[in-house]
Amino acid sequence: MAEETIFSKIIRQEIPTPLLYQDDLVTAFRDISPQANSHILIIPNKLIPTINDVDQDDELTLGRMITVAKSLAADEGIDKNGYRLIMNCNQHGGQEVYHIHMHLVGGQPLGKMLSI
Ligand code: 5GP
């Protein structure tokens, strides 16, 4: 059984965090430590620790994460100039919170994709 992270508490609003979106499958809120002018996290309500733990039953949820990201990008006014969606996996991917999440970042030029 995977251990809950702070994100489960945010989903249940046990830690009050303004939500930008929530439905039966996903929740979105601003990153506490933004790396760009716009930095939003879109997460599944179900605890999935890493992308390695995703299975076929999660396909609807993963698709919803993208359609929600698209809508939030439009709400933020960053859709026309563009943005980046990022999902980190495990140590080499730089994952810090073990509840999968999609970073929506934009609002400025983001440069090259990788800096190693
Ligand atoms: P990762 O490195 O796992 O891909 O990204 C985790 C992200 O979660 C980081 O960008 C970090 O700033 C964000 N984060 C960690 N704890 C909290 C929190 O309590 N509230 C919010 N809003 N974001 C958090």
Backbone and ligand atoms as CSV (ligand in chain L), in Angstrom:
chain,resi,resn,atom,element,x,y,z
A,1,MET,N,N,0.862,-1.204,0.000
A,1,MET,CA,C,0.000,0.000,0.000
A,1,MET,C,C,0.889,1.242,0.000
A,2,ALA,N,N,0.707,2.096,-0.995
A,2,ALA,CA,C,1.547,3.291,-1.102
A,2,ALA,C,C,1.228,4.275,0.028
A,3,GLU,N,N,2.265,4.968,0.432
A,3,GLU,CA,C,2.097,5.945,1.509
A,3,GLU,C,C,1.563,7.260,0.957
A,4,GLU,N,N,0.599,7.821,1.633
A,4,GLU,CA,C,0.048,9.103,1.198
A,4,GLU,C,C,1.089,10.214,1.307
A,5,THR,N,N,0.946,11.207,0.446
A,5,THR,CA,C,1.806,12.386,0.500
A,5,THR,C,C,0.935,13.594,0.856
A,6,ILE,N,N,1.571,14.727,0.906
A,6,ILE,CA,C,0.859,15.979,1.178
A,6,ILE,C,C,-0.227,16.236,0.125
A,7,PHE,N,N,-0.041,15.688,-1.065
A,7,PHE,CA,C,-1.026,15.935,-2.131
A,7,PHE,C,C,-2.392,15.331,-1.788
A,8,SER,N,N,-2.419,14.185,-1.094
A,8,SER,CA,C,-3.718,13.608,-0.699
A,8,SER,C,C,-4.441,14.553,0.254
A,9,LYS,N,N,-3.693,15.191,1.121
A,9,LYS,CA,C,-4.305,16.142,2.075
A,9,LYS,C,C,-4.825,17.376,1.339
A,10,ILE,N,N,-4.110,17.786,0.291
A,10,ILE,CA,C,-4.589,18.930,-0.509
A,10,ILE,C,C,-5.870,18.546,-1.243
A,11,ILE,N,N,-5.903,17.350,-1.810
A,11,ILE,CA,C,-7.114,16.890,-2.518
A,11,ILE,C,C,-8.314,16.928,-1.579
A,12,ARG,N,N,-8.117,16.460,-0.359
A,12,ARG,CA,C,-9.226,16.415,0.611
A,12,ARG,C,C,-9.406,17.749,1.320
A,13,GLN,N,N,-8.566,18.727,0.982
A,13,GLN,CA,C,-8.608,20.065,1.571
A,13,GLN,C,C,-8.385,20.040,3.088
A,14,GLU,N,N,-7.620,19.041,3.536
A,14,GLU,CA,C,-7.207,19.027,4.944
A,14,GLU,C,C,-6.096,20.052,5.150
A,15,ILE,N,N,-5.353,20.312,4.080
A,15,ILE,CA,C,-4.425,21.441,4.045
A,15,ILE,C,C,-5.048,22.433,3.072
A,16,PRO,N,N,-5.486,23.584,3.575
A,16,PRO,CA,C,-6.204,24.498,2.691
A,16,PRO,C,C,-5.288,25.079,1.617
A,17,THR,N,N,-5.547,24.702,0.407
A,17,THR,CA,C,-4.797,25.173,-0.769
A,17,THR,C,C,-5.845,25.553,-1.804
A,18,PRO,N,N,-5.818,26.772,-2.322
A,18,PRO,CA,C,-6.812,27.141,-3.328
A,18,PRO,C,C,-6.744,26.200,-4.533
A,19,LEU,N,N,-7.864,25.620,-4.877
A,19,LEU,CA,C,-7.907,24.696,-6.018
A,19,LEU,C,C,-8.313,25.462,-7.268
A,20,LEU,N,N,-7.610,25.206,-8.355
A,20,LEU,CA,C,-7.965,25.816,-9.639
A,20,LEU,C,C,-8.989,24.958,-10.360
A,21,TYR,N,N,-9.007,23.664,-10.019
A,21,TYR,CA,C,-9.940,22.733,-10.666
A,21,TYR,C,C,-10.005,21.462,-9.832
A,22,GLN,N,N,-11.191,20.870,-9.763
A,22,GLN,CA,C,-11.322,19.530,-9.167
A,22,GLN,C,C,-12.556,18.851,-9.729
A,23,ASP,N,N,-12.409,17.581,-10.075
A,23,ASP,CA,C,-13.568,16.776,-10.460
A,23,ASP,C,C,-13.395,15.398,-9.848
A,24,ASP,N,N,-14.108,14.425,-10.369
A,24,ASP,CA,C,-14.059,13.078,-9.771
A,24,ASP,C,C,-12.708,12.394,-9.982
A,25,LEU,N,N,-11.919,12.863,-10.945
A,25,LEU,CA,C,-10.659,12.180,-11.274
A,25,LEU,C,C,-9.407,12.969,-10.934
A,26,VAL,N,N,-9.440,14.274,-11.086
A,26,VAL,CA,C,-8.210,15.060,-10.952
A,26,VAL,C,C,-8.425,16.338,-10.146
A,27,THR,N,N,-7.298,16.885,-9.676
A,27,THR,CA,C,-7.298,18.139,-8.911
A,27,THR,C,C,-6.128,18.982,-9.419
A,28,ALA,N,N,-6.307,20.298,-9.457
A,28,ALA,CA,C,-5.225,21.189,-9.901
A,28,ALA,C,C,-5.097,22.373,-8.939
A,29,PHE,N,N,-3.843,22.761,-8.706
A,29,PHE,CA,C,-3.552,23.888,-7.809
A,29,PHE,C,C,-2.177,24.435,-8.185
A,30,ARG,N,N,-1.863,25.635,-7.682
A,30,ARG,CA,C,-0.578,26.249,-8.018
A,30,ARG,C,C,0.559,25.607,-7.224
A,31,ASP,N,N,1.696,25.461,-7.886
A,31,ASP,CA,C,2.881,24.939,-7.207
A,31,ASP,C,C,3.322,25.929,-6.124
A,32,ILE,N,N,3.701,25.405,-4.983
A,32,ILE,CA,C,4.090,26.260,-3.848
A,32,ILE,C,C,5.396,26.998,-4.114
A,33,SER,N,N,6.190,26.490,-5.027
A,33,SER,CA,C,7.496,27.080,-5.321
A,33,SER,C,C,7.643,27.226,-6.844
A,34,PRO,N,N,6.924,28.222,-7.410
A,34,PRO,CA,C,6.826,28.290,-8.875
A,34,PRO,C,C,8.169,28.474,-9.565
A,35,GLN,N,N,8.374,27.710,-10.622
A,35,GLN,CA,C,9.615,27.780,-11.402
A,35,GLN,C,C,9.453,28.621,-12.662
A,36,ALA,N,N,8.254,29.164,-12.858
A,36,ALA,CA,C,7.984,30.028,-14.010
A,36,ALA,C,C,6.811,30.924,-13.621
A,37,ASN,N,N,6.496,31.909,-14.482
A,37,ASN,CA,C,5.405,32.838,-14.153
A,37,ASN,C,C,4.096,32.100,-13.897
A,38,SER,N,N,3.854,31.045,-14.664
A,38,SER,CA,C,2.714,30.153,-14.406
A,38,SER,C,C,3.268,28.778,-14.086
A,39,HIS,N,N,2.863,28.216,-12.963
A,39,HIS,CA,C,3.316,26.872,-12.596
A,39,HIS,C,C,2.201,26.208,-11.790
A,40,ILE,N,N,1.519,25.302,-12.457
A,40,ILE,CA,C,0.344,24.633,-11.895
A,40,ILE,C,C,0.615,23.134,-11.861
A,41,LEU,N,N,0.102,22.472,-10.845
A,41,LEU,CA,C,0.198,21.008,-10.753
A,41,LEU,C,C,-1.180,20.411,-11.000
A,42,ILE,N,N,-1.228,19.396,-11.857
A,42,ILE,CA,C,-2.462,18.647,-12.107
A,42,ILE,C,C,-2.196,17.230,-11.634
A,43,ILE,N,N,-3.016,16.737,-10.725
A,43,ILE,CA,C,-2.737,15.442,-10.103
A,43,ILE,C,C,-3.978,14.561,-10.133
A,44,PRO,N,N,-3.787,13.237,-10.161
A,44,PRO,CA,C,-4.948,12.350,-10.045
A,44,PRO,C,C,-5.427,12.330,-8.595
A,45,ASN,N,N,-6.723,12.201,-8.380
A,45,ASN,CA,C,-7.234,12.080,-7.004
A,45,ASN,C,C,-6.783,10.764,-6.381
A,46,LYS,N,N,-6.645,9.751,-7.238
A,46,LYS,CA,C,-6.159,8.441,-6.779
A,46,LYS,C,C,-4.645,8.512,-6.563
A,47,LEU,N,N,-4.187,7.927,-5.486
A,47,LEU,CA,C,-2.741,7.900,-5.226
A,47,LEU,C,C,-2.055,6.885,-6.136
A,48,ILE,N,N,-1.279,7.415,-7.080
A,48,ILE,CA,C,-0.412,6.597,-7.933
A,48,ILE,C,C,0.993,7.130,-7.663
A,49,PRO,N,N,1.877,6.353,-7.051
A,49,PRO,CA,C,3.156,6.917,-6.613
A,49,PRO,C,C,4.046,7.409,-7.753
A,50,THR,N,N,4.215,6.617,-8.798
A,50,THR,CA,C,5.094,7.026,-9.908
A,50,THR,C,C,4.456,6.619,-11.232
A,51,ILE,N,N,4.990,7.147,-12.307
A,51,ILE,CA,C,4.504,6.756,-13.641
A,51,ILE,C,C,4.675,5.247,-13.833
A,52,ASN,N,N,5.660,4.651,-13.181
A,52,ASN,CA,C,5.851,3.199,-13.282
A,52,ASN,C,C,4.670,2.415,-12.722
A,53,ASP,N,N,3.858,3.059,-11.903
A,53,ASP,CA,C,2.719,2.386,-11.275
A,53,ASP,C,C,1.406,2.592,-12.023
A,54,VAL,N,N,1.452,3.328,-13.122
A,54,VAL,CA,C,0.243,3.564,-13.922
A,54,VAL,C,C,-0.170,2.267,-14.611
A,55,ASP,N,N,-1.467,1.986,-14.646
A,55,ASP,CA,C,-1.905,0.847,-15.459
A,55,ASP,C,C,-3.075,1.258,-16.356
A,56,GLN,N,N,-3.595,0.287,-17.110
A,56,GLN,CA,C,-4.604,0.600,-18.125
A,56,GLN,C,C,-5.842,1.248,-17.530
A,57,ASP,N,N,-6.184,0.885,-16.293
A,57,ASP,CA,C,-7.364,1.470,-15.651
A,57,ASP,C,C,-7.206,2.974,-15.432
A,58,ASP,N,N,-5.984,3.455,-15.534
A,58,ASP,CA,C,-5.711,4.872,-15.266
A,58,ASP,C,C,-5.741,5.730,-16.538
A,59,GLU,N,N,-6.021,5.109,-17.675
A,59,GLU,CA,C,-5.903,5.854,-18.930
A,59,GLU,C,C,-6.866,7.045,-18.990
A,60,LEU,N,N,-8.071,6.875,-18.484
A,60,LEU,CA,C,-9.038,7.986,-18.493
A,60,LEU,C,C,-8.518,9.142,-17.630
A,61,THR,N,N,-7.976,8.781,-16.482
A,61,THR,CA,C,-7.452,9.806,-15.566
A,61,THR,C,C,-6.284,10.556,-16.200
A,62,LEU,N,N,-5.375,9.820,-16.821
A,62,LEU,CA,C,-4.208,10.478,-17.447
A,62,LEU,C,C,-4.654,11.383,-18.596
A,63,GLY,N,N,-5.642,10.939,-19.335
A,63,GLY,CA,C,-6.190,11.776,-20.410
A,63,GLY,C,C,-6.842,13.023,-19.839
A,64,ARG,N,N,-7.578,12.860,-18.742
A,64,ARG,CA,C,-8.228,14.010,-18.100
A,64,ARG,C,C,-7.177,15.026,-17.647
A,65,MET,N,N,-6.036,14.538,-17.156
A,65,MET,CA,C,-4.983,15.460,-16.709
A,65,MET,C,C,-4.556,16.367,-17.865
A,66,ILE,N,N,-4.509,15.827,-19.063
A,66,ILE,CA,C,-4.094,16.649,-20.210
A,66,ILE,C,C,-5.189,17.618,-20.629
A,67,THR,N,N,-6.438,17.167,-20.639
A,67,THR,CA,C,-7.496,18.108,-21.054
A,67,THR,C,C,-7.652,19.225,-20.015
A,68,VAL,N,N,-7.456,18.896,-18.749
A,68,VAL,CA,C,-7.510,19.936,-17.706
A,68,VAL,C,C,-6.322,20.886,-17.859
A,69,ALA,N,N,-5.141,20.346,-18.142
A,69,ALA,CA,C,-3.960,21.202,-18.365
A,69,ALA,C,C,-4.224,22.175,-19.513
A,70,LYS,N,N,-4.806,21.676,-20.578
A,70,LYS,CA,C,-5.113,22.518,-21.741
A,70,LYS,C,C,-6.061,23.655,-21.359
A,71,SER,N,N,-7.105,23.330,-20.611
A,71,SER,CA,C,-8.075,24.357,-20.204
A,71,SER,C,C,-7.443,25.380,-19.267
A,72,LEU,N,N,-6.613,24.903,-18.337
A,72,LEU,CA,C,-5.980,25.828,-17.396
A,72,LEU,C,C,-4.983,26.735,-18.117
A,73,ALA,N,N,-4.302,26.189,-19.120
A,73,ALA,CA,C,-3.380,27.021,-19.912
A,73,ALA,C,C,-4.154,28.155,-20.587
A,74,ALA,N,N,-5.339,27.849,-21.083
A,74,ALA,CA,C,-6.174,28.905,-21.696
A,74,ALA,C,C,-6.615,29.901,-20.631
A,75,ASP,N,N,-7.032,29.400,-19.464
A,75,ASP,CA,C,-7.447,30.301,-18.363
A,75,ASP,C,C,-6.311,31.240,-17.961
A,76,GLU,N,N,-5.089,30.723,-17.985
A,76,GLU,CA,C,-3.916,31.514,-17.581
A,76,GLU,C,C,-3.481,32.476,-18.680
A,77,GLY,N,N,-4.044,32.279,-19.889
A,77,GLY,CA,C,-3.668,33.121,-21.032
A,77,GLY,C,C,-2.298,32.781,-21.595
A,78,ILE,N,N,-1.869,31.533,-21.399
A,78,ILE,CA,C,-0.532,31.147,-21.887
A,78,ILE,C,C,-0.615,30.145,-23.036
A,79,ASP,N,N,-1.836,29.861,-23.480
A,79,ASP,CA,C,-1.991,28.808,-24.491
A,79,ASP,C,C,-1.426,29.218,-25.842
A,80,LYS,N,N,-1.608,30.468,-26.231
A,80,LYS,CA,C,-1.171,30.881,-27.575
A,80,LYS,C,C,0.355,30.912,-27.660
A,81,ASN,N,N,1.001,31.485,-26.678
A,81,ASN,CA,C,2.478,31.534,-26.705
A,81,ASN,C,C,3.091,30.171,-26.441
A,82,GLY,N,N,2.401,29.351,-25.675
A,82,GLY,CA,C,2.870,27.992,-25.435
A,82,GLY,C,C,3.343,27.763,-24.010
A,83,TYR,N,N,3.524,26.505,-23.711
A,83,TYR,CA,C,3.840,26.094,-22.337
A,83,TYR,C,C,4.444,24.698,-22.397
A,84,ARG,N,N,4.776,24.162,-21.229
A,84,ARG,CA,C,5.366,22.826,-21.182
A,84,ARG,C,C,4.647,22.002,-20.122
A,85,LEU,N,N,4.401,20.735,-20.433
A,85,LEU,CA,C,3.858,19.772,-19.473
A,85,LEU,C,C,4.973,18.807,-19.119
A,86,ILE,N,N,5.196,18.616,-17.818
A,86,ILE,CA,C,6.324,17.789,-17.364
A,86,ILE,C,C,5.829,16.811,-16.312
A,87,MET,N,N,6.253,15.548,-16.441
A,87,MET,CA,C,6.015,14.565,-15.377
A,87,MET,C,C,7.353,13.907,-15.046
A,88,ASN,N,N,7.786,14.029,-13.819
A,88,ASN,CA,C,9.061,13.466,-13.390
A,88,ASN,C,C,8.835,12.087,-12.774
A,89,CYS,N,N,9.778,11.183,-13.017
A,89,CYS,CA,C,9.662,9.830,-12.464
A,89,CYS,C,C,10.937,9.418,-11.734
A,90,ASN,N,N,10.752,9.146,-10.442
A,90,ASN,CA,C,11.832,8.591,-9.600
A,90,ASN,C,C,13.059,9.509,-9.541
A,91,GLN,N,N,14.126,8.969,-9.018
A,91,GLN,CA,C,15.266,9.805,-8.626
A,91,GLN,C,C,15.913,10.528,-9.809
A,92,HIS,N,N,16.204,9.796,-10.874
A,92,HIS,CA,C,16.865,10.440,-12.008
A,92,HIS,C,C,15.947,11.440,-12.702
A,93,GLY,N,N,14.652,11.223,-12.579
A,93,GLY,CA,C,13.697,12.165,-13.165
A,93,GLY,C,C,13.474,13.389,-12.297
A,94,GLY,N,N,14.009,13.356,-11.084
A,94,GLY,CA,C,13.857,14.514,-10.198
A,94,GLY,C,C,12.538,14.554,-9.458
A,95,GLN,N,N,11.889,13.382,-9.293
A,95,GLN,CA,C,10.607,13.353,-8.585
A,95,GLN,C,C,10.821,13.535,-7.088
A,96,GLU,N,N,10.060,14.464,-6.504
A,96,GLU,CA,C,10.168,14.729,-5.065
A,96,GLU,C,C,8.932,14.269,-4.306
A,97,VAL,N,N,7.779,14.373,-4.942
A,97,VAL,CA,C,6.526,13.969,-4.288
A,97,VAL,C,C,6.019,12.711,-4.987
A,98,TYR,N,N,5.854,11.637,-4.206
A,98,TYR,CA,C,5.516,10.330,-4.780
A,98,TYR,C,C,4.004,10.122,-4.852
A,99,HIS,N,N,3.395,11.035,-5.593
A,99,HIS,CA,C,1.986,11.000,-6.010
A,99,HIS,C,C,2.049,11.681,-7.363
A,100,ILE,N,N,1.845,10.932,-8.441
A,100,ILE,CA,C,2.167,11.496,-9.761
A,100,ILE,C,C,1.476,12.842,-9.975
A,101,HIS,N,N,2.136,13.680,-10.722
A,101,HIS,CA,C,1.614,15.014,-10.991
A,101,HIS,C,C,2.197,15.521,-12.296
A,102,MET,N,N,1.395,16.320,-12.969
A,102,MET,CA,C,1.830,16.966,-14.199
A,102,MET,C,C,2.080,18.435,-13.880
A,103,HIS,N,N,3.291,18.907,-14.189
A,103,HIS,CA,C,3.591,20.329,-14.057
A,103,HIS,C,C,3.144,21.023,-15.344
A,104,LEU,N,N,2.366,22.076,-15.200
A,104,LEU,CA,C,2.045,22.962,-16.325
A,104,LEU,C,C,2.834,24.241,-16.081
A,105,VAL,N,N,3.840,24.487,-16.919
A,105,VAL,CA,C,4.676,25.675,-16.720
A,105,VAL,C,C,4.685,26.532,-17.987
A,106,GLY,N,N,4.668,27.844,-17.793
A,106,GLY,CA,C,4.679,28.757,-18.934
A,106,GLY,C,C,4.614,30.190,-18.460
A,107,GLY,N,N,4.179,31.041,-19.373
A,107,GLY,CA,C,4.105,32.460,-19.044
A,107,GLY,C,C,5.398,33.196,-19.348
A,108,GLN,N,N,6.353,32.494,-19.929
A,108,GLN,CA,C,7.644,33.072,-20.313
A,108,GLN,C,C,8.343,32.049,-21.198
A,109,PRO,N,N,9.360,32.463,-21.963
A,109,PRO,CA,C,10.114,31.469,-22.735
A,109,PRO,C,C,10.810,30.510,-21.764
A,110,LEU,N,N,10.762,29.222,-22.084
A,110,LEU,CA,C,11.267,28.209,-21.151
A,110,LEU,C,C,12.636,27.655,-21.529
A,111,GLY,N,N,13.146,28.073,-22.653
A,111,GLY,CA,C,14.485,27.614,-23.025
A,111,GLY,C,C,14.482,26.161,-23.463
A,112,LYS,N,N,15.672,25.589,-23.444
A,112,LYS,CA,C,15.816,24.209,-23.895
A,112,LYS,C,C,15.144,23.274,-22.907
A,113,MET,N,N,14.802,22.094,-23.370
A,113,MET,CA,C,14.020,21.179,-22.538
A,113,MET,C,C,14.795,20.664,-21.344
A,114,LEU,N,N,16.095,20.366,-21.519
A,114,LEU,CA,C,16.861,19.767,-20.454
A,114,LEU,C,C,18.036,20.622,-20.060
A,115,SER,N,N,18.277,20.728,-18.750
A,115,SER,CA,C,19.578,21.256,-18.332
A,115,SER,C,C,20.123,20.240,-17.324
A,116,ILE,N,N,21.179,19.571,-17.705
A,116,ILE,CA,C,21.697,18.461,-16.885
A,116,ILE,C,C,22.962,18.924,-16.175
L,1,5GP,P1,P,8.446,16.894,-8.442
L,1,5GP,O1,O,9.839,17.357,-8.189
L,1,5GP,O2,O,8.058,15.733,-7.547
L,1,5GP,O3,O,8.161,16.626,-9.895
L,1,5GP,O4,O,7.523,18.126,-8.076
L,1,5GP,C1,C,6.916,18.297,-6.839
L,1,5GP,C2,C,6.381,19.710,-6.823
L,1,5GP,O5,O,5.463,19.835,-5.757
L,1,5GP,C3,C,7.467,20.762,-6.602
L,1,5GP,O6,O,7.471,21.660,-7.711
L,1,5GP,C4,C,7.059,21.435,-5.304
L,1,5GP,O7,O,7.305,22.819,-5.298
L,1,5GP,C5,C,5.579,21.111,-5.207
L,1,5GP,N1,N,5.068,21.008,-3.848
L,1,5GP,C6,C,5.616,20.287,-2.833
L,1,5GP,N2,N,4.876,20.412,-1.714
L,1,5GP,C7,C,3.839,21.239,-2.037
L,1,5GP,C8,C,2.738,21.744,-1.278
L,1,5GP,O8,O,2.551,21.484,-0.098
L,1,5GP,N3,N,1.866,22.571,-1.935
L,1,5GP,C9,C,2.029,22.886,-3.259
L,1,5GP,N4,N,1.110,23.695,-3.787
L,1,5GP,N5,N,3.059,22.427,-3.995
L,1,5GP,C10,C,3.958,21.611,-3.386
